[in-house]
Amino acid sequence: MVVEGISYCFRPDTGTDFSESCVIELLQPKAKKLFIWTVYRAPENNLDVFIQDLHNYFQDILDASELLLLGDFNDNFLNFK
């Protein structure tokens, strides 16, 4: 849910490589596009492939917009081994 009074649109055309994701674009006049993307990676899915897919997707949108990425990546990023 987005706060009442904030204009947004669902973007079903973006993030489609990810089976469990939702992307919305906040519609802000006179500002860069802002995408809010939630994504879930199932534990059995390959983490390296997932990260590469994210990287490829970011290359397409980050030049002309801002991105807030949220989700459950099912990995311990604090494990420095």
C-alpha positions in Angstrom: 0.0 0.0 0.0 1.2 3.5 -0.9 0.3 6.5 1.2 -2.8 8.3 0.0 -1.8 11.4 -2.0 1.4 9.9 -3.5 1.0 9.1 -7.2 2.4 5.8 -8.3 1.8 3.1 -10.9 2.5 -0.7 -10.8 5.2 -1.7 -13.3 4.4 -5.3 -14.3 6.8 -4.8 -17.3 9.8 -4.5 -15.0 11.5 -7.1 -12.9 9.8 -9.9 -14.8 12.9 -12.2 -14.7 12.2 -12.7 -11.0 9.3 -15.0 -10.1 8.4 -13.3 -6.9 8.7 -9.5 -7.2 6.7 -6.3 -7.3 7.8 -3.0 -8.8 6.1 0.3 -8.5 7.1 3.7 -9.9 6.6 6.8 -7.8 5.3 9.6 -10.1 7.2 12.7 -9.0 6.9 15.8 -11.2 10.3 17.3 -12.1 12.3 14.5 -10.5 14.1 11.4 -11.6 12.0 8.3 -11.8 11.9 6.3 -8.5 11.3 2.6 -8.6 10.6 0.6 -5.5 11.2 -3.0 -6.1 10.6 -5.9 -3.7 12.0 -9.3 -4.6 12.2 -12.7 -3.0 14.9 -15.4 -3.8 13.9 -18.9 -2.8 16.8 -20.6 -0.9 17.1 -23.3 -3.5 17.7 -20.8 -6.3 21.4 -20.2 -7.2 22.6 -17.0 -5.5 25.2 -16.2 -8.2 22.6 -16.3 -11.0 20.3 -14.2 -8.9 22.9 -11.5 -8.3 23.9 -11.5 -12.0 20.2 -11.1 -13.0 19.9 -8.2 -10.6 23.1 -6.6 -12.0 21.8 -7.0 -15.6 18.5 -5.4 -14.6 20.1 -2.5 -12.8 22.2 -1.6 -15.9 19.0 -1.0 -17.8 17.3 1.4 -15.4 19.9 3.2 -13.2 21.1 5.7 -15.7 17.8 7.5 -15.8 16.2 6.6 -12.5 16.6 5.9 -8.8 16.0 2.5 -7.3 15.0 1.3 -3.8 15.6 -2.5 -3.6 13.9 -4.4 -0.8 13.5 -8.1 -0.3 14.5 -11.5 1.1 17.6 -12.7 -0.6 18.0 -15.8 1.6 21.7 -15.3 2.2 23.8 -14.1 5.1 25.6 -11.1 3.7 27.3 -10.6 7.0 29.2 -13.9 6.7 32.7 -12.8 5.7 34.3 -16.2 5.2 
